[in-house]
Amino acid sequence: MSIIFRLDRVMADRKMSLNELTERIGLTASNVSILKTGKAKAVRVTTLDAICRELDCQPGDLMEYQRDDQ
């Protein structure tokens, strides 16, 4: 996949645990874990909005585009 999620990095920078983030955004730990490990095939804009709000970041801080041919 060309889009890489960097949620783990942003969470570490903010010193926020998976449990704390899930409580703040109202998602299950398993759903946030899927995003954190980069296994998500899609993300809802409302989820992205909640994550950005709680981590005080921009969507571009959470995602990175990487060409498949690299």
C-alpha positions as CSV (number, residue, x, y, z in Angstrom):
1,M,0.0,0.0,0.0
2,S,1.2,3.5,-0.8
3,I,-0.2,5.3,2.3
4,I,1.7,4.6,5.5
5,F,0.1,5.5,8.8
6,R,2.4,7.1,11.4
7,L,-0.1,7.1,14.3
8,D,2.4,5.2,16.5
9,R,5.1,7.8,16.0
10,V,2.7,10.7,16.8
11,M,1.3,8.9,19.8
12,A,4.9,8.4,21.1
13,D,5.8,12.0,20.5
14,R,2.7,13.1,22.5
15,K,3.4,10.4,25.2
16,M,-0.2,9.1,24.8
17,S,-1.0,5.4,25.3
18,L,-3.4,3.4,23.1
19,N,-5.9,3.1,26.0
20,E,-5.8,6.9,26.6
21,L,-6.4,7.7,22.9
22,T,-9.2,5.2,22.6
23,E,-11.0,6.6,25.6
24,R,-10.7,10.1,24.2
25,I,-11.9,9.3,20.7
26,G,-14.5,6.7,21.5
27,L,-13.2,3.8,19.5
28,T,-12.2,0.3,20.5
29,A,-8.6,-0.5,21.2
30,S,-8.6,-3.0,18.4
31,N,-9.8,-0.4,15.8
32,V,-7.1,2.1,16.9
33,S,-4.5,-0.7,16.9
34,I,-5.3,-1.5,13.3
35,L,-4.6,2.1,12.4
36,K,-1.5,2.2,14.6
37,T,0.0,-1.0,13.0
38,G,-0.7,0.2,9.5
39,K,-3.1,-2.6,8.7
40,A,-6.1,-0.3,8.0
41,K,-7.5,-0.3,4.4
42,A,-9.5,2.9,5.1
43,V,-10.1,5.5,7.7
44,R,-13.2,7.6,8.3
45,V,-12.9,11.3,8.1
46,T,-14.6,11.6,11.5
47,T,-12.1,9.2,13.0
48,L,-9.2,11.2,11.5
49,D,-10.8,14.4,12.9
50,A,-11.0,12.9,16.4
51,I,-7.5,11.6,16.3
52,C,-6.1,15.0,15.1
53,R,-8.1,16.8,17.7
54,E,-6.8,14.7,20.6
55,L,-3.2,14.5,19.4
56,D,-3.2,18.1,18.3
57,C,-1.8,17.3,14.9
58,Q,-2.6,17.6,11.2
59,P,-3.7,14.7,9.0
60,G,-0.4,14.9,7.2
61,D,1.4,14.2,10.5
62,L,-0.4,10.8,10.6
63,M,0.0,9.7,7.0
64,E,2.8,9.4,4.6
65,Y,2.8,8.6,0.9
66,Q,5.4,6.2,-0.3
67,R,5.7,5.1,-3.9
68,D,5.3,1.4,-4.5
69,D,8.4,1.3,-6.7
70,Q,10.8,2.4,-3.9
